[in-house]
Amino acid sequence: MGEGGHMPQIIELPERPYVGVRATITMTTFGVVGDRIAGIIAWLAERGHHPADAPFFRYEEIDMAADRLVVQAGVPVAVPVEGEGDLFAAVLPAGRYVTESHHGHPDQLFGVIESVLTRVEEQGLTLDMTEKDGTEHWGCRLELYRTNPLEEPDLNNWDIDLQFRLS
């Protein structure tokens, strides 16, 4: 069970403002959103803003059968910042989140996510997710990338937090 099989934590989180960009991608075209994060951070810096927390991917829709995902790349900010062009201002909703930490290659996340979803089910918890016509619509499902790739290029040393909002 991953890292000694510890239980995912449930944490209460406040609303968190961020600036993001949205794209419809496949499992193999993550770069379309991922490659935008550095640019968002630079855009914020030009306006005198610094990331308030780790940049993240926010999964809005997942249709595995069709290999179609609607994903945002976002950067949290301390105070709301107006968007520009395809960058938009939004807020991660407050609420109870199941969270799990992963140290290692992002390719290993699939197994970590599976175990979190299993634990959620075993504990009788309900995720903020609805399924319609084979597509999962997530209220707030996040992967936070805590490692700066410029400081740590080795993906095996990355720290990633998962946060899934409960309904």
DSSP file (Angstrom, degrees, kcal/mol; ACC not computed):
  #  RESIDUE AA STRUCTURE BP1 BP2  ACC     N-H-->O    O-->H-N    N-H-->O    O-->H-N    TCO  KAPPA ALPHA  PHI   PSI    X-CA   Y-CA   Z-CA
    1    1 A M     >        0   0    0      0, 0.0     4,-1.3     0, 0.0     5,-0.2   0.000 360.0 360.0 360.0  57.8    0.0    0.0    0.0
    2    2 A G  T  4  +     0   0    0      2,-0.2     2,-1.8     1,-0.1   100,-0.1  -0.378 360.0  16.1  63.8-128.7    2.5    2.6   -1.0
    3    3 A E  T >4 S-     0   0    0      1,-0.2     3,-0.9    -2,-0.1    -1,-0.1  -0.536 137.2 -50.6 -87.3  79.4    4.4    4.2    1.8
    4    4 A G  T 34 S-     0   0    0     -2,-1.8    -1,-0.2     1,-0.2    -2,-0.2   0.592  89.7 -88.7  69.3   8.7    3.7    1.8    4.7
    5    5 A G  T 3<  +     0   0    0     -4,-1.3    -1,-0.2     1,-0.2    -3,-0.1   0.826  67.5 173.2  63.4  35.7    0.0    1.9    3.9
    6    6 A H    <   -     0   0    0     -3,-0.9    -1,-0.2    -5,-0.2    -3,-0.1  -0.373  37.5 -97.4 -73.4 158.7   -0.9    4.9    6.1
    7    7 A M        -     0   0    0      1,-0.1    -1,-0.1    -2,-0.1     2,-0.1  -0.483  34.8-110.6 -76.6 140.9   -4.4    6.3    6.0
    8    8 A P        -     0   0    0      0, 0.0    92,-0.2     0, 0.0     2,-0.2  -0.422  39.8-121.6 -61.2 147.5   -5.1    9.3    3.8
    9    9 A Q  E     -A   99   0A   0     90,-2.1    90,-3.2    -2,-0.1     2,-0.5  -0.567   9.7-138.3 -90.3 155.3   -5.9   12.3    6.0
   10   10 A I  E     +A   98   0A   0     88,-0.2     2,-0.3    -2,-0.2    88,-0.2  -0.975  29.7 179.1-112.0 122.9   -9.1   14.3    6.0
   11   11 A I  E     -A   97   0A   0     86,-2.9    86,-3.3    -2,-0.5     2,-0.5  -0.906  28.5-128.2-125.8 151.9   -8.5   18.0    6.3
   12   12 A E  E     -A   96   0A   0     -2,-0.3    84,-0.2    84,-0.2    82,-0.1  -0.861  31.4-171.4 -97.0 125.3  -10.7   21.1    6.3
   13   13 A L  E     -A   95   0A   0     82,-3.0    82,-2.4    -2,-0.5     3,-0.1  -0.934  15.0-135.2-122.0 143.7   -9.6   23.7    3.8
   14   14 A P        -     0   0    0      0, 0.0     2,-0.1     0, 0.0    78,-0.1  -0.277  48.0 -70.9 -80.0 174.4  -10.7   27.3    3.3
   15   15 A E        -     0   0    0     79,-0.1    79,-0.0    -2,-0.1    76,-0.0  -0.434  51.9-157.2 -60.4 142.0  -11.5   28.8   -0.1
   16   16 A R  E     -B   92   0A   0     76,-1.8    76,-3.1    -3,-0.1     2,-0.1  -0.946   4.8-143.7-130.8 112.2   -8.3   29.3   -2.0
   17   17 A P  E     +B   91   0A   0      0, 0.0    60,-2.3     0, 0.0     2,-0.3  -0.413  29.9 163.8 -71.4 149.2   -8.1   31.9   -4.9
   18   18 A Y  E     -BC  90  76A   0     72,-2.7    72,-2.4    58,-0.3     2,-0.4  -0.970  37.6-123.1-154.2 168.0   -5.9   31.0   -7.9
   19   19 A V  E     +BC  89  75A   0     56,-2.0    56,-2.3    -2,-0.3     2,-0.3  -0.978  43.7 166.5-115.2 133.5   -5.2   31.9  -11.5
   20   20 A G  E     -BC  88  74A   0     68,-2.8    68,-2.8    -2,-0.4     2,-0.3  -0.855  32.7-142.2-142.6 174.5   -5.6   29.1  -13.9
   21   21 A V  E     - C   0  73A   0     52,-1.9    52,-2.2    -2,-0.3     2,-0.4  -0.979  21.0-146.0-137.4 147.7   -5.8   27.9  -17.5
   22   22 A R  E     + C   0  72A   0     64,-0.4     2,-0.3    -2,-0.3    50,-0.2  -0.908  19.4 169.2-121.4 142.9   -8.1   25.2  -18.8
   23   23 A A  E     - C   0  71A   0     48,-2.3    48,-2.6    -2,-0.4     2,-0.6  -0.995  32.8-129.1-147.7 152.3   -7.6   22.6  -21.5
   24   24 A T  E     + C   0  70A   0     -2,-0.3    46,-0.2    46,-0.2     2,-0.2  -0.918  48.0 158.3 -99.3 122.1   -9.2   19.5  -22.9
   25   25 A I  E     - C   0  69A   0     44,-3.1    44,-2.7    -2,-0.6     2,-0.2  -0.690  37.6-120.5-133.9 179.7   -6.5   16.9  -23.2
   26   26 A T    >   -     0   0    0     -2,-0.2     3,-1.5    42,-0.2    42,-0.1  -0.716  46.0 -92.8-115.7 174.1   -5.7   13.1  -23.4
   27   27 A M  T 3  S+     0   0    0      1,-0.3     3,-0.4    -2,-0.2    41,-0.1   0.767 127.3  46.4 -58.7 -24.5   -3.6   11.1  -21.0
   28   28 A T  T 3  S+     0   0    0      1,-0.2    -1,-0.3     2,-0.1     3,-0.2   0.465 103.5  60.8-100.5  -1.4   -0.6   11.7  -23.4
   29   29 A T    X   +     0   0    0     -3,-1.5     3,-1.7     1,-0.2     4,-0.4  -0.040  58.1 126.4-115.9  33.8   -1.0   15.5  -23.9
   30   30 A F  T >>  +     0   0    0     -3,-0.4     4,-3.1     1,-0.3     3,-1.5   0.791  61.5  74.9 -58.4 -28.5   -0.7   16.7  -20.3
   31   31 A G  H 3> S+     0   0    0      1,-0.3     4,-2.5    -3,-0.2    -1,-0.3   0.797  79.1  73.3 -55.6 -29.0    2.1   19.0  -21.5
   32   32 A V  H <4 S+     0   0    0     -3,-1.7    -1,-0.3     1,-0.2    -2,-0.2   0.883 116.5  19.1 -54.6 -40.1   -0.6   21.2  -23.0
   33   33 A V  H X4 S+     0   0    0     -3,-1.5     3,-1.8    -4,-0.4     4,-0.4   0.836 123.2  57.7 -95.1 -41.9   -1.6   22.3  -19.5
   34   34 A G  H >< S+     0   0    0     -4,-3.1     3,-1.3     1,-0.3     4,-0.4   0.866 100.4  57.9 -58.7 -38.5    1.5   21.4  -17.5
   35   35 A D  T 3< S+     0   0    0     -4,-2.5     4,-0.4    -5,-0.2    -1,-0.3   0.570  96.8  65.8 -70.5  -6.8    3.8   23.5  -19.6
   36   36 A R  T <> S+     0   0    0     -3,-1.8     4,-2.2    -5,-0.2    -1,-0.2   0.672  78.5  81.5 -86.5 -17.2    1.7   26.6  -18.8
   37   37 A I  H <> S+     0   0    0     -3,-1.3     4,-2.4    -4,-0.4     5,-0.2   0.913  90.2  49.3 -60.4 -46.9    2.5   26.6  -15.0
   38   38 A A  H  > S+     0   0    0     -4,-0.4     4,-2.3     1,-0.2    -1,-0.2   0.894 111.8  51.2 -59.1 -39.3    5.9   28.4  -15.4
   39   39 A G  H  > S+     0   0    0     -4,-0.4     4,-2.6     2,-0.2    -1,-0.2   0.874 108.2  50.5 -66.2 -37.8    4.3   31.0  -17.6
   40   40 A I  H  X S+     0   0    0     -4,-2.2     4,-2.5     2,-0.2    -2,-0.2   0.921 110.7  49.6 -65.5 -42.5    1.5   31.7  -15.0
   41   41 A I  H  X S+     0   0    0     -4,-2.4     4,-2.3     2,-0.2    -2,-0.2   0.910 112.9  46.8 -62.6 -41.9    4.1   32.1  -12.3
   42   42 A A  H  X S+     0   0    0     -4,-2.3     4,-2.2     2,-0.2    -2,-0.2   0.906 110.9  52.4 -65.2 -41.8    6.0   34.6  -14.5
   43   43 A W  H  X S+     0   0    0     -4,-2.6     4,-0.7     1,-0.2    -2,-0.2   0.901 111.3  47.0 -60.3 -42.9    2.8   36.4  -15.4
   44   44 A L  H ><>S+     0   0    0     -4,-2.5     5,-2.6     1,-0.2     3,-1.0   0.919 109.2  54.0 -64.5 -43.8    2.0   36.8  -11.7
   45   45 A A  H ><5S+     0   0    0     -4,-2.3     3,-1.9     1,-0.3    -2,-0.2   0.883 102.1  58.0 -60.3 -39.5    5.5   37.9  -10.8
   46   46 A E  H 3<5S+     0   0    0     -4,-2.2    -1,-0.3     1,-0.3    -2,-0.2   0.790 108.9  46.9 -59.0 -27.5    5.2   40.7  -13.4
   47   47 A R  T <<5S-     0   0    0     -3,-1.0    -1,-0.3    -4,-0.7    -2,-0.2   0.265 124.7-102.5 -99.9   9.8    2.2   41.9  -11.5
   48   48 A G  T < 5S+     0   0    0     -3,-1.9     2,-0.4     1,-0.3    -3,-0.2   0.704  80.4 128.1  80.5  19.8    3.9   41.7   -8.1
   49   49 A H      < -     0   0    0     -5,-2.6    -1,-0.3    -6,-0.1    -2,-0.2  -0.865  40.2-160.6-111.9 145.1    2.2   38.5   -7.0
   50   50 A H        -     0   0    0     -2,-0.4    28,-0.5    -3,-0.1    -9,-0.0  -0.904  36.0 -91.4-118.6 149.7    3.8   35.3   -5.7
   51   51 A P  B     -I   77   0B   0      0, 0.0    26,-0.2     0, 0.0     3,-0.1  -0.351  27.9-155.3 -57.1 135.9    2.4   31.8   -5.6
   52   52 A A  S    S-     0   0    0     24,-2.6     2,-0.3     2,-0.1    25,-0.2   0.617  74.2  -8.3 -87.6 -14.3    0.6   31.3   -2.2
   53   53 A D  S    S-     0   0    0     23,-0.5    -1,-0.1     0, 0.0    25,-0.0  -0.904 101.9 -44.5-163.8-175.4    1.1   27.6   -2.4
   54   54 A A        -     0   0    0     -2,-0.3    92,-0.2     1,-0.1    -2,-0.1  -0.322  60.9-107.9 -65.8 143.4    2.2   24.8   -4.8
   55   55 A P        -     0   0    0      0, 0.0    90,-3.0     0, 0.0     2,-0.3  -0.334  47.1-168.2 -64.1 156.8    1.0   24.9   -8.4
   56   56 A F  E     -ED  74 144A   0     18,-2.5    18,-2.7    88,-0.2     2,-0.5  -0.932  29.4-124.3-144.9 162.9   -1.6   22.2   -9.2
   57   57 A F  E     -ED  73 143A   0     86,-2.2    86,-2.0    -2,-0.3     2,-0.6  -0.954  25.3-158.9-103.4 134.2   -3.6   20.3  -11.7
   58   58 A R  E     -ED  72 142A   0     14,-2.4    14,-2.7    -2,-0.5     2,-0.6  -0.965   7.4-148.7-115.7 115.9   -7.4   20.5  -11.1
   59   59 A Y  E     +ED  71 141A   0     82,-2.5    82,-0.6    -2,-0.6    12,-0.2  -0.738  24.7 166.9 -86.3 118.6   -9.3   17.7  -12.8
   60   60 A E  E     +     0   0A   0     10,-2.9    78,-2.6    -2,-0.6     2,-0.4   0.856  67.4  14.5 -96.0 -47.3  -12.8   18.8  -13.8
   61   61 A E  E     -ED  70 137A   0      9,-1.5     9,-2.4    76,-0.2     2,-0.4  -0.993  60.3-174.0-134.2 137.9  -13.9   16.0  -16.1
   62   62 A I  E     +ED  69 136A   0     74,-2.0    74,-3.1    -2,-0.4     2,-0.4  -0.982  10.0 170.4-133.2 122.0  -12.5   12.5  -16.7
   63   63 A D  E  >> +E   68   0A   0      5,-2.5     5,-2.2    -2,-0.4     4,-0.6  -0.827   5.7 179.2-127.7  92.1  -13.7   10.1  -19.3
   64   64 A M  T >45S+     0   0    0     -2,-0.4     3,-0.8    70,-0.3    -1,-0.1   0.878  78.3  56.7 -63.4 -39.6  -11.2    7.3  -19.4
   65   65 A A  T 345S+     0   0    0     69,-0.3    -1,-0.2     1,-0.3    70,-0.1   0.898 116.2  35.8 -60.7 -40.5  -13.0    5.3  -22.1
   66   66 A A  T 345S-     0   0    0     -3,-0.2    -1,-0.3    68,-0.2    -2,-0.2   0.451 107.3-126.6 -90.4  -0.9  -12.8    8.2  -24.5
   67   67 A D  T <<5 +     0   0    0     -3,-0.8     2,-0.4    -4,-0.6    -3,-0.2   0.948  63.3 139.1  50.9  53.3   -9.3    9.3  -23.2
   68   68 A R  E   < + E   0  63A   0     -5,-2.2    -5,-2.5   -42,-0.1     2,-0.4  -0.991  26.0 173.3-132.1 125.7  -10.7   12.8  -22.6
   69   69 A L  E     -CE  25  62A   0    -44,-2.7   -44,-3.1    -2,-0.4     2,-0.7  -0.990  23.9-150.3-130.6 139.7   -9.9   15.0  -19.6
   70   70 A V  E     +CE  24  61A   0     -9,-2.4   -10,-2.9    -2,-0.4    -9,-1.5  -0.952  35.0 171.2-105.5 115.3  -10.7   18.6  -18.9
   71   71 A V  E     -CE  23  59A   0    -48,-2.6   -48,-2.3    -2,-0.7     2,-0.4  -0.954  23.8-152.3-130.8 141.9   -7.9   19.8  -16.7
   72   72 A Q  E     -CE  22  58A   0    -14,-2.7   -14,-2.4    -2,-0.4     2,-0.5  -0.859   7.8-148.5-106.4 147.9   -6.8   23.1  -15.3
   73   73 A A  E     +CE  21  57A   0    -52,-2.2   -52,-1.9    -2,-0.4     2,-0.3  -0.982  32.4 179.7-105.8 128.9   -3.3   24.2  -14.4
   74   74 A G  E     -CE  20  56A   0    -18,-2.7   -18,-2.5    -2,-0.5   -54,-0.2  -0.932  28.8-156.2-134.9 155.0   -3.5   26.6  -11.5
   75   75 A V  E     -C   19   0A   0    -56,-2.3   -56,-2.0    -2,-0.3   -21,-0.1  -0.977  27.4-129.0-128.8 117.5   -1.3   28.7   -9.2
   76   76 A P  E     -C   18   0A   0      0, 0.0   -24,-2.6     0, 0.0   -23,-0.5  -0.335  24.4-162.8 -65.4 144.5   -2.7   29.7   -5.8
   77   77 A V  B     -I   51   0B   0    -60,-2.3     4,-0.0   -26,-0.2   -28,-0.0  -0.921  26.0-129.3-127.6 154.6   -2.5   33.4   -4.9
   78   78 A A  S    S+     0   0    0    -28,-0.5    -1,-0.1    -2,-0.3   -60,-0.0   0.884  98.4  20.0 -70.8 -38.4   -2.8   35.2   -1.6
   79   79 A V  S    S-     0   0    0    -63,-0.1    -1,-0.2    -3,-0.1   -27,-0.0  -0.958 103.5 -85.3-129.3 149.3   -5.4   37.7   -2.9
   80   80 A P        -     0   0    0      0, 0.0     2,-0.4     0, 0.0   -61,-0.1  -0.230  42.8-160.8 -56.4 139.1   -7.6   37.3   -6.0
   81   81 A V        -     0   0    0    -63,-0.2     2,-0.1     9,-0.1   -63,-0.1  -0.973  21.1-114.6-121.9 135.2   -5.9   38.4   -9.2
   82   82 A E        -     0   0    0     -2,-0.4     6,-0.1     1,-0.1   -63,-0.0  -0.433  33.3-124.4 -70.0 142.2   -7.9   39.3  -12.4
   83   83 A G        -     0   0    0     -2,-0.1     2,-0.3     6,-0.1     5,-0.2  -0.123  20.1-158.8 -77.1 179.4   -7.3   37.0  -15.3
   84   84 A E  B >   -J   87   0C   0      3,-1.0     3,-2.4     0, 0.0     2,-0.1  -0.938  56.8 -20.6-160.9 136.6   -6.2   38.0  -18.8
   85   85 A G  T 3  S-     0   0    0     -2,-0.3    -2,-0.1     1,-0.3     0, 0.0  -0.419 134.2 -16.0  60.9-129.3   -6.5   36.2  -22.1
   86   86 A D  T 3  S+     0   0    0     -2,-0.1     2,-0.4    -3,-0.1   -64,-0.4   0.419 117.4 100.3 -90.0   4.8   -7.1   32.6  -21.5
   87   87 A L  B <   -J   84   0C   0     -3,-2.4    -3,-1.0   -66,-0.1     2,-0.3  -0.758  57.1-171.5 -84.7 132.7   -5.9   32.9  -17.8
   88   88 A F  E     -B   20   0A   0    -68,-2.8   -68,-2.8    -2,-0.4     2,-0.4  -0.898  23.2-123.9-125.9 155.8   -8.8   33.2  -15.5
   89   89 A A  E     +B   19   0A   0     -2,-0.3     2,-0.3   -70,-0.2   -70,-0.2  -0.809  43.8 151.6 -93.2 136.6   -9.3   33.9  -11.8
   90   90 A A  E     -B   18   0A   0    -72,-2.4   -72,-2.7    -2,-0.4     2,-0.4  -0.893  35.4-122.4-152.1-179.4  -11.1   31.3   -9.8
   91   91 A V  E     -B   17   0A   0     -2,-0.3   -76,-0.1   -74,-0.3    -2,-0.0  -0.998  15.9-130.9-136.0 133.3  -11.4   29.8   -6.3
   92   92 A L  E     -B   16   0A   0    -76,-3.1   -76,-1.8    -2,-0.4    48,-0.1  -0.718  44.8-109.7 -76.8 131.9  -10.9   26.3   -5.0
   93   93 A P        -     0   0    0      0, 0.0   -80,-0.1     0, 0.0    -1,-0.1  -0.307  25.9-117.4 -68.8 145.8  -14.0   25.6   -2.9
   94   94 A A        +     0   0    0    -82,-0.1     2,-0.3    71,-0.0   -79,-0.1  -0.301  62.6  92.8 -67.0 161.7  -13.8   25.3    0.9
   95   95 A G  E    S-A   13   0A   0    -82,-2.4   -82,-3.0     2,-0.0     2,-0.5  -0.907  75.9 -40.1 147.9-171.0  -14.6   22.0    2.4
   96   96 A R  E     -A   12   0A   0     70,-0.3    70,-3.4    -2,-0.3     2,-0.4  -0.775  54.5-170.4 -91.3 130.8  -13.4   18.7    3.7
   97   97 A Y  E     -AF  11 165A   0    -86,-3.3   -86,-2.9    -2,-0.5     2,-0.5  -0.953  23.3-135.2-123.6 140.7  -10.7   17.1    1.5
   98   98 A V  E     -AF  10 164A   0     66,-3.1    66,-2.8    -2,-0.4     2,-0.4  -0.830  35.7-170.7 -85.4 129.9   -9.1   13.7    1.6
   99   99 A T  E     +AF   9 163A   0    -90,-3.2   -90,-2.1    -2,-0.5     2,-0.3  -0.955  16.8 175.3-130.3 146.7   -5.4   14.2    1.2
  100  100 A E  E     - F   0 162A   0     62,-1.7    62,-3.3    -2,-0.4     2,-0.4  -0.993  20.7-137.5-145.5 142.8   -2.4   12.0    0.5
  101  101 A S  E     - F   0 161A   0     -2,-0.3     2,-0.4    60,-0.2    60,-0.2  -0.827  14.3-165.8-105.3 144.1    1.2   12.7   -0.1
  102  102 A H  E     - F   0 160A   0     58,-3.0    58,-2.9    -2,-0.4     2,-0.6  -0.994   6.6-165.8-129.3 127.1    3.4   11.0   -2.7
  103  103 A H  E     + F   0 159A   0     -2,-0.4     2,-0.3    56,-0.2    56,-0.2  -0.955  58.8  39.8-109.8 115.9    7.2   11.2   -2.8
  104  104 A G  S    S-     0   0    0     54,-2.9    53,-0.2    -2,-0.6    52,-0.1  -0.919  96.4 -10.2 144.1-170.0    8.4    9.9   -6.2
  105  105 A H    >   -     0   0    0     -2,-0.3     3,-2.2    51,-0.2     4,-0.2  -0.313  53.3-129.7 -64.7 136.2    7.8    9.9   -9.9
  106  106 A P  G >  S+     0   0    0      0, 0.0     3,-1.9     0, 0.0     4,-0.3   0.775 105.6  72.3 -57.2 -24.7    4.4   11.3  -11.1
  107  107 A D  G >  S+     0   0    0      1,-0.3     3,-0.5     2,-0.1     4,-0.2   0.754  91.5  58.3 -60.6 -22.5    4.0    8.1  -13.1
  108  108 A Q  G X> S+     0   0    0     -3,-2.2     4,-1.3     1,-0.2     3,-0.7   0.517  79.3  91.4 -85.4  -4.8    3.4    6.3   -9.8
  109  109 A L  H <> S+     0   0    0     -3,-1.9     4,-3.2     1,-0.2     5,-0.3   0.833  71.6  69.9 -61.4 -32.0    0.4    8.5   -8.9
  110  110 A F  H <> S+     0   0    0     -3,-0.5     4,-2.3    -4,-0.3    -1,-0.2   0.914 102.1  43.9 -53.6 -46.7   -2.0    6.1  -10.5
  111  111 A G  H <> S+     0   0    0     -3,-0.7     4,-2.1    -4,-0.2    -1,-0.2   0.874 113.1  51.5 -65.6 -38.4   -1.5    3.5   -7.8
  112  112 A V  H  X S+     0   0    0     -4,-1.3     4,-2.1     2,-0.2    -2,-0.2   0.925 110.7  48.4 -64.0 -44.7   -1.6    6.1   -5.0
  113  113 A I  H  X S+     0   0    0     -4,-3.2     4,-2.7     1,-0.2     5,-0.2   0.918 109.0  54.0 -61.7 -44.4   -4.9    7.5   -6.4
  114  114 A E  H  X S+     0   0    0     -4,-2.3     4,-2.2    -5,-0.3    -1,-0.2   0.921 109.4  47.3 -55.4 -45.7   -6.4    4.0   -6.6
  115  115 A S  H  X S+     0   0    0     -4,-2.1     4,-2.5     1,-0.2    -1,-0.2   0.874 111.2  51.3 -68.8 -35.2   -5.5    3.3   -2.9
  116  116 A V  H  X S+     0   0    0     -4,-2.1     4,-2.6     2,-0.2    -1,-0.2   0.943 110.6  48.2 -63.8 -46.5   -7.0    6.7   -1.8
  117  117 A L  H  X S+     0   0    0     -4,-2.7     4,-1.9     1,-0.2    -2,-0.2   0.880 112.0  50.3 -62.4 -37.7  -10.3    6.0   -3.7
  118  118 A T  H  X S+     0   0    0     -4,-2.2     4,-2.7    -5,-0.2    -1,-0.2   0.933 111.2  47.9 -64.0 -46.5  -10.4    2.5   -2.1
  119  119 A R  H  X S+     0   0    0     -4,-2.5     4,-2.1     1,-0.2     6,-0.2   0.896 108.9  54.0 -62.3 -40.9   -9.9    3.9    1.4
  120  120 A V  H  <>S+     0   0    0     -4,-2.6     5,-2.4     1,-0.2    -1,-0.2   0.929 111.7  45.3 -58.1 -45.7  -12.6    6.6    0.8
  121  121 A E  H ><5S+     0   0    0     -4,-1.9     3,-1.7     1,-0.2    -2,-0.2   0.925 110.4  53.2 -64.6 -45.7  -15.0    3.8   -0.2
  122  122 A E  H 3<5S+     0   0    0     -4,-2.7    -1,-0.2     1,-0.3    -2,-0.2   0.834 109.0  50.3 -59.4 -33.5  -14.1    1.6    2.8
  123  123 A Q  T 3<5S-     0   0    0     -4,-2.1    -1,-0.3    -5,-0.2    -2,-0.2   0.416 114.1-117.7 -88.0   3.1  -14.7    4.5    5.2
  124  124 A G  T < 5 +     0   0    0     -3,-1.7     2,-0.2     1,-0.2    -3,-0.2   0.757  63.7 148.1  70.3  23.5  -18.1    5.2    3.7
  125  125 A L      < -     0   0    0     -5,-2.4     2,-0.5    -6,-0.2    -1,-0.2  -0.565  40.3-137.8 -89.0 156.8  -17.1    8.7    2.6
  126  126 A T        -     0   0    0     -2,-0.2    41,-2.8     2,-0.0     2,-0.1  -0.964  11.6-140.3-119.5 126.5  -18.5   10.3   -0.5
  127  127 A L  B     -K  166   0D   0     -2,-0.5     2,-2.3    39,-0.3    39,-0.3  -0.470  28.5-108.0 -79.5 153.6  -16.4   12.3   -2.9
  128  128 A D  S    S+     0   0    0     37,-3.1    11,-3.8    12,-0.2    12,-0.5  -0.522  82.1 115.5 -79.1  74.1  -17.7   15.5   -4.5
  129  129 A M  E     -G  138   0A   0     -2,-2.3     2,-0.4     9,-0.2     9,-0.2  -0.997  45.1-167.3-147.9 136.7  -18.0   13.7   -7.9
  130  130 A T  E     -G  137   0A   0      7,-2.2     7,-3.3    -2,-0.3     2,-0.5  -0.970  13.7-144.3-124.2 145.3  -20.9   12.9  -10.2
  131  131 A E  E     +G  136   0A   0     -2,-0.4     2,-0.4     5,-0.2     5,-0.2  -0.912  21.1 171.7-110.8 133.3  -20.8   10.5  -13.1
  132  132 A K  E >   -G  135   0A   0      3,-2.7     3,-2.1    -2,-0.5    -2,-0.0  -0.970  68.5 -17.4-142.9 124.2  -22.9   11.2  -16.2
  133  133 A D  T 3  S-     0   0    0     -2,-0.4     3,-0.1     1,-0.3    -1,-0.1   0.861 128.2 -49.8  50.2  41.9  -22.7    9.3  -19.5
  134  134 A G  T 3  S+     0   0    0      1,-0.2     2,-0.5   -69,-0.0   -69,-0.3   0.443 115.5 113.9  82.7  -2.1  -19.3    7.8  -18.6
  135  135 A T  E <   - G   0 132A   0     -3,-2.1    -3,-2.7   -72,-0.1     2,-0.5  -0.903  58.5-142.6-107.9 130.1  -17.7   11.1  -17.6
  136  136 A E  E     -DG  62 131A   0    -74,-3.1   -74,-2.0    -2,-0.5     2,-0.6  -0.766  10.6-159.3 -86.9 130.2  -16.7   11.9  -14.1
  137  137 A H  E     -DG  61 130A   0     -7,-3.3    -7,-2.2    -2,-0.5     2,-0.4  -0.949  11.9-156.8-111.1 114.0  -17.4   15.5  -13.0
  138  138 A W  E     - G   0 129A   0    -78,-2.6    -9,-0.2    -2,-0.6     3,-0.2  -0.763  17.4-154.3 -99.6 132.8  -15.2   16.4  -10.0
  139  139 A G  E    S-     0   0A   0    -11,-3.8     2,-0.2    -2,-0.4    -1,-0.2   0.943  88.5 -17.0 -65.6 -48.6  -16.1   19.2   -7.6
  140  140 A C  E    S+     0   0A   0    -12,-0.5    25,-2.8    25,-0.2     2,-0.5  -0.654  70.7 164.8-162.2 103.4  -12.4   19.7   -6.7
  141  141 A R  E     -DH  59 164A   0    -82,-0.6   -82,-2.5    -3,-0.2     2,-0.3  -0.978  20.8-177.3-122.9 117.6   -9.8   17.1   -7.4
  142  142 A L  E     -DH  58 163A   0     21,-3.2    21,-2.2    -2,-0.5     2,-0.4  -0.864  30.2-165.9-124.6 148.4   -6.2   18.3   -7.2
  143  143 A E  E     -DH  57 162A   0    -86,-2.0   -86,-2.2    -2,-0.3     2,-0.5  -0.978  22.0-159.2-122.3 115.5   -2.6   17.3   -7.6
  144  144 A L  E     -DH  56 161A   0     17,-3.3    17,-2.3    -2,-0.4     2,-0.9  -0.848   7.2-147.9 -99.8 127.0   -0.3   19.8   -6.0
  145  145 A Y  E     + H   0 160A   0    -90,-3.0    15,-0.2    -2,-0.5    -2,-0.0  -0.802  19.3 176.3 -98.4 101.5    3.3   19.8   -7.2
  146  146 A R        +     0   0    0     13,-2.2     2,-0.4    -2,-0.9    14,-0.2   0.613  55.1  82.9 -82.9 -13.3    5.4   20.8   -4.3
  147  147 A T  S    S-     0   0    0     12,-0.7    11,-0.1     5,-0.0     3,-0.0  -0.787  75.5-133.9 -99.8 132.3    8.8   20.4   -6.0
  148  148 A N    >>  -     0   0    0     -2,-0.4     4,-2.4     1,-0.2     3,-1.1  -0.742  12.5-149.6 -80.6 116.3   10.3   23.1   -8.2
  149  149 A P  T 34 S+     0   0    0      0, 0.0    -1,-0.2     0, 0.0    -2,-0.0   0.757  95.9  59.3 -60.7 -23.9   11.5   21.3  -11.4
  150  150 A L  T 34 S+     0   0    0      1,-0.2    -2,-0.0     2,-0.1    -3,-0.0   0.837 113.0  37.5 -72.8 -31.6   14.3   23.8  -11.8
  151  151 A E  T <4 S+     0   0    0     -3,-1.1    -1,-0.2     1,-0.2    -4,-0.0   0.791 131.9  27.2 -87.4 -30.7   15.7   22.9   -8.4
  152  152 A E     <  +     0   0    0     -4,-2.4    -1,-0.2     1,-0.1    -2,-0.1  -0.739  61.3 170.2-135.5  85.5   15.0   19.2   -8.6
  153  153 A P        +     0   0    0      0, 0.0     2,-0.9     0, 0.0    -1,-0.1   0.702  55.7  95.6 -70.3 -17.6   14.9   17.9  -12.2
  154  154 A D    >   -     0   0    0      1,-0.2     3,-2.2     3,-0.1     4,-0.1  -0.637  62.9-159.1 -79.4 108.8   14.8   14.3  -11.1
  155  155 A L  G >  S+     0   0    0     -2,-0.9     3,-1.4     1,-0.3   -51,-0.2   0.728  86.4  70.3 -60.8 -22.2   11.2   13.3  -11.1
  156  156 A N  G 3  S+     0   0    0      1,-0.3    -1,-0.3   -51,-0.1   -51,-0.2   0.655  98.3  51.0 -69.8 -13.4   11.9   10.4   -8.7
  157  157 A N  G <  S+     0   0    0     -3,-2.2    -1,-0.3   -53,-0.2    -2,-0.2   0.217  85.1 123.4-106.2  13.6   12.5   13.0   -6.0
  158  158 A W    <   -     0   0    0     -3,-1.4   -54,-2.9   -11,-0.1     2,-0.5  -0.440  51.9-144.0 -80.0 149.8    9.3   15.0   -6.4
  159  159 A D  E     +F  103   0A   0    -56,-0.2   -13,-2.2    -2,-0.1   -12,-0.7  -0.964  22.9 176.9-111.8 124.7    6.7   15.6   -3.7
  160  160 A I  E     -FH 102 145A   0    -58,-2.9   -58,-3.0    -2,-0.5     2,-0.4  -0.991  14.5-155.3-130.5 132.9    3.1   15.6   -4.8
  161  161 A D  E     -FH 101 144A   0    -17,-2.3   -17,-3.3    -2,-0.4     2,-0.4  -0.909   6.5-150.8-108.3 136.2    0.0   16.1   -2.7
  162  162 A L  E     -FH 100 143A   0    -62,-3.3   -62,-1.7    -2,-0.4     2,-0.4  -0.875  13.4-176.9-100.1 137.7   -3.4   14.8   -3.7
  163  163 A Q  E     -FH  99 142A   0    -21,-2.2   -21,-3.2    -2,-0.4     2,-0.5  -0.948   2.2-179.4-136.3 116.3   -6.5   16.6   -2.5
  164  164 A F  E     -FH  98 141A   0    -66,-2.8   -66,-3.1    -2,-0.4   -23,-0.2  -0.965  25.8-129.5-116.6 122.3  -10.0   15.2   -3.3
  165  165 A R  E     -F   97   0A   0    -25,-2.8   -37,-3.1    -2,-0.5   -68,-0.3  -0.483  17.0-137.6 -73.8 136.6  -13.0   17.2   -2.0
  166  166 A L  B      K  127   0D   0    -70,-3.4   -70,-0.3   -39,-0.3   -39,-0.3  -0.619 360.0 360.0 -87.2 152.0  -15.6   15.3   -0.1
  167  167 A S              0   0    0    -41,-2.8   -40,-0.1    -2,-0.2    -1,-0.1   0.506 360.0 360.0 -79.2 360.0  -19.3   16.0   -0.8
